[in-house]
Amino acid sequence: MTEQELHDWLRLTATPGLGNTAIRRLLARFGLPGDVLAQSATQLESCITTAQAHALLHPSETLQGLQTATWTWLSTAPAPLKRHVLTLGDADYPAALLETADPPVLLYITGNARWFGAQGLAWPRKALAMVGSRNPTPQGAQNARAFAQALVRQGVTVVSGLALGIDAAAHAGALEAGTAAAQPPTIAVIGTGIDRVYPRANHALTTAIAEQGWIVSEYHLGTPPLAQNFPKRNRLISGLASGTLVVEAATASGSLVTARMASEQGREVFAIPGSIHAPQSKGCHALIRQGAKLVESVEDILEELPALVAATTAAPAMPATETAPSSAAPEEPGLLQALGFDPVDLDTLCNRTGIDIASLQIQLLELELKGQVARLPGGLFQRLAAS
């Protein structure tokens, strides 16, 4: 893309009040952005409103700054990174998004240069979206990490939204698993400009994803974290994948929006069940009642989506979660049996075990240090299932 071509695309997409649908109409009618911008107001009004045509023909003073900043951003990627602005008309635009109802006109991408080949961008052939609560239980975060690791080892790219909680755990697990030779381990689809890091707590994770995978945004440089942009970007998370796995979600979670979009796009929806007492499980249980596939292991996903199965490897067996206590092995400490898998307070444990509070606290601390128990807000404790 030349600098002038970039300027034309930015002028088209940065015009206030001109959305993706109107832009696609203009491109279908007149051709490339340069051809669109050469039209008179009267000709433009055959596709868009008078106000939209006026805004397009009279660009704002901020446009030049955006054009300069974007060209500079493209030209100054530090090694090993590469940057790209992909347009709707490019040959290597992801085919999966073209199948959706509202493909973005521009995609900003940054990532490891190995994924930017001479023949274009190496979009993953096998990808699964993973989403969930921003405030997960310890078990939920552990499940997300373990599932992501197992999927990447199977050659599947994990797509998520770089939010706190489940998203971050999924990205981290994918990175820990290493990378398949043919595609990035994880793709983060963000709701801000690609030059922004949000949330700030994920700064190190964002850097790691850019160095090993991809970060993708449809928003222009400098776009702040606006609330309305995050539900909209969810269609890209689900659209880039063959299916969407919801790890934990409350009943009013944005993850359910992603699941709904996945269903509307003809993608499969999966959900991990959890405790009937945990608010973070209510959304997953609702999805399962509505027809989402209940998932306990990676195999449950792969048998539903055989296209994700690598030809040369078998998916590692990995029980991910349990919704009720199972029969304890002989060597399992009695306290773990008493804990079960739901959050529980000290008084309840005392009644179940007959152990005094002081001794319970010592034993719980030992289990916590071993990574077998998590301490929750409100004085609760929860057993962590082995992954």
N, C-alpha and C positions, 0 to 999 in steps of 0.2 A: 504494500500500500504506500503510495506517495504521500507527501505531506499535504498536498492539495486535496487528494481523495479523502484523507482523514478529516481535514477541515470540513469538507462537504458532508460527510457522515455525521460529524458532531453538530453541525448547524441544523441538520435535519432532526436529530434525536434530542438536541438540547432546547428546541423551541418550546416555550411554555404552552401548555394546552394541547400539544400534539402527541398523542399516545401511539402505542405500537400498531393498533388497528388502522388508524389514519395513515401512518407512515407506510404500512404494507400496501394500502390502496394506492398511494402515490407512486410507490416503486412499481407496482403491477401496471399502472397506467402509463408512466413516463420513462421508466428505466432506472438508471443509476442516479444517486443523489445529485450529481452535476446536471443531469438532464432535468430533474425535478426543479432545481433552483433556477433553471433558465426559462421556466414557464412564466407567463403573465398571471396576474391575480385572477383574471377571468378564467383562464385555463385551470388554475389550481382549484377554483371554486366548483369545478365539476366533480371534485373528489372530496373536498373538505369544506368547512364553513368559512365564511368571510373573515371572521376573527382569526381563525387558524391561518388562513392564507396571508393576512396582514402581518401576523407575528412571524411567519416564515420568511417573508420578504423584507422584514425590518428587524434584523437580529439585534439582540441586546448587547450592551457594551461589555458584558462579562464573557461573551463568547470567545473573543480573541484570547483572553487569559486562559480559558479552558483548552483551547486549541494548542496554545504554546506549552502549557503544562503537560498535556497528554503526549505531545510529540517528544518532549524532553524525557518524560517517564519511559516511553518506549525505547529511547535511544541510550539510556543510562543504566541498564540492568547490570548489577554486579554479579560476577561469576560465583556460583555455577548457575545463576538464574537466567531465565529468558522471559521476555514480556511480549504480549501479543494482543491486538484488538481484532476480534473476529466479527465479520459482518454477516448479515443474513444471506448475502449473495455469495459468500465464499464456499469453495468446493469442500473444505474440511470443516464446515459448520456441522455440529453433531446431529446426525440423522435422527437420534432419539428425540431431540427437542423439536425438530420439524414435524414430528408426528403429534405434537401437543397443540392445544387450542390457541395458545398465545406465546409463540417463540419470541424471545427478545431480539431486537434489531441489532444490537451490539452486545458482545461479550468481551469483557476484559479478563485476561488470563495471565497469571504469573506462576512459574514453577521451574523445576529442574530442566536444564537445557536438553537433557537426554530424551524428554518427551516431545520435543519440537523437532521432528525429523525433516529431511529435505522434501519429503512428499506431503508435508503438512503435519498437523497435530495428531498424535497417536491417541485418539479417544479410546477409552477402555471398552473392550468387547463384552466384558462381564463386570457388572457393577450392582451393588445393593445399597440402598439408602438405609441409614440407621438414625433414628431420632428418639427424643424422649425428654423427660423432665429436666428443668434447670436446677431442681433441688432433689436429686435422686436419693434413695436409700443407699447405704454402703453396698448392699447386695446388688442393687440395680447398676451402680457404676462399675462394679466388678464384672457383672454379666456383660455389659456393653464392651468392656475392654477385652474380655475373653472371646466373645463372639467375633469382634473385629479381627483379633489375631488369627483365629481359625479360618475366617473368610479369606484374609489376605494370603495365608499359607496355601489356600486352595486356588489362588490366582484370581481372586475377586477384589475389585476396587471398592472401598467403603466410601460412600458419599454422605456427607452430613453438613451441618450448618454452622459449626464453630462457636456454638453457644456454650455457656457454662453447663456443667452437669453431664448428661448422657452424651451429648454431641462431642464434648471435649474428651470424654473417656473413650469413645469410639475412635476418634482420630488418633489418640495416643496409642491405643491398642494396635491399630493398623500400622503405625510407624514402628512400634516395637517388633512387629512380625517381620520387618524387612520389606523387600519389594520384589514383586515378580519381574521377570526380565522384559515382559512385553507391555506393561502398563503401570501407571502410578499406583501406590498402595492406597492413597486416600485423596479425595477431592473435597475441599471446603467451599461451599457456596455461601457467600456472605451478603448481608443486606445493607452494606455501606459502599462507598468508593473503595476501590482496591488499594488505595494508598492509605487507608485508615485501618487501625487495629482496634477491633471492638469484639468483646469487652477487653479492657486493658489487661485484665488478669490472664488473658490468653496470649500475651505478647510472645513468650518463648515458644508456645505451641504453634502460633502462626508462622514464626520464622522456620520452625522445623518442617511444617507442612510445605512451605514454599521451597525449601531445599530438597525435599524428597518427593513431593507430589505436586498438586496444583491447587491454586486458589482462584476462584471464578466469581465474577460479579457482573451484573448487567447495569450497574449504576456508575455514572460519570465520576471521575476523580474529584475528591473533596466532598462527596455526598456524606452527610453526617448520619448517625444512627436514628433515622426517623421511624417511629412505631409502625406506620403503615407499610413500610418497605419489607418488613420481615415476613408477614404472611404471604406477600406477593412472591418473594424469592423461594418460598417453599415449593412452588410448582416446578422450579428448576431442580431442586433436590430430588423430588420424586421422578421428574421427567428424564433425568440422566441415568436412571437405574431401571433394572428389570422388576424390582419389587421394593417395598419399604417395610422395614422391621421397626416396630415401636417397642422399645425396651421398657420404659415406664412412662406413664402419662396420667395426669389428673383429668377430671371430666371436662375442664375448661382449658385444656392444654393446646398450644399451637401445634403440637405433634399430631393431634387429631385432624387439624387442617391439612397437614401434609398427607396423612393417611387418606383423607377424603379426596384430595387431588390425585393421589396415586390411583385410587379406584376409578375416578373419572377419566384418567388417562389410559385405563385398561391394564394397569400394573397390579401385581399381586400385593396383598397386605398381610403382614404377619405381626403377631403380638405375643410377648412373653407374659404369662400370668404371674401373679404375685399374691401377697397376703391379702385376705379379704378385709383386713383392718387397716391397710396402708392406703392413704389417699392417692399415692402415686401409682397404684395399681388399678384404680377405678376406670380410667380411660381405656386401658388394655382389655379389661374384662368387658367393657361396652363394645369394643371393636370385635372381640371374639363372638359375642352374642349376635353381632351384625354380619358375621360371616368371615372375619379374618381368621387365618389359620393359627391355631395355638402352637407355640414353638417352645420346645424344651431343649433342643440341641440344634446344631448347625445342619445336621442331616435332615431335620424337618423342613428346612428351607430348600436344601439341594434336591430333595426328592420332588418338591413342588416346581422347582425351576431347574430342570436338568441341564439347561444351557449354561448354567454356572459351574457345572462340574468339570474340573480339569481332566484332560484325557490321560495324564501321566501320573496323577496322584489320587489317593483316596482321602476323603474328608476325615480329619481326626475325630474320633468319638469324643464328645465333650458335653456331658450333662451340664446345663447352664444354670438351672434353678430348680427349686423344689417348692411346692406350695403347701406341703404338709410334712411333718416329721416322718422320716423313714425308719425302718428297723435299724437299730444301732449295731455296728460291728462290736465284737466283744471288747476290743481295746478302746472303744470310744468312751471318753469320760462321761460319767453320769450327769454332770452339769450340762454338757452339750445336749444330751437327750432331753433334759428338763427345759432347756431354752427353746427347743423347737426351732421354727424359722420365722416366727412373728416377733415384733418388738415386745419386750416384757420388762416390768419394773422389778426392783429388788424385793419388795414385799411378796409379789407373786412367786418369785423364785424361792423365797424363803419357805413359803407354804408348800411348794411342790417338792422341795428337797429335804426340808427339815434342817438345813444348815443355817447357822446364825449369820446375821448381816455382815459382821466383820470378816468372817471366813469367806463368805460369798464374794466380798469385794476383792479379797486377795486372789481368789481363784479366777475371777473375771478379769482382773488385771493381767494375770498370767496368760489367759486365753487371748486377750486383746493384743499382747505383745507378740504372740505367735501368729496373729492375723486370722484367728478363728472366730473372733467376736468383735463387733463394732459398738462403740458407745454413741448413743443418739441423744439429741436434745430432750429435755424433760426427764432426765434420769432413767432413760430406757436403754436396754441392751438388745442387740440382735445378732444371732448366729449367722456367719457367712458360709454359704455353701462352697465346697471346694470346686475349682474350675479346672 
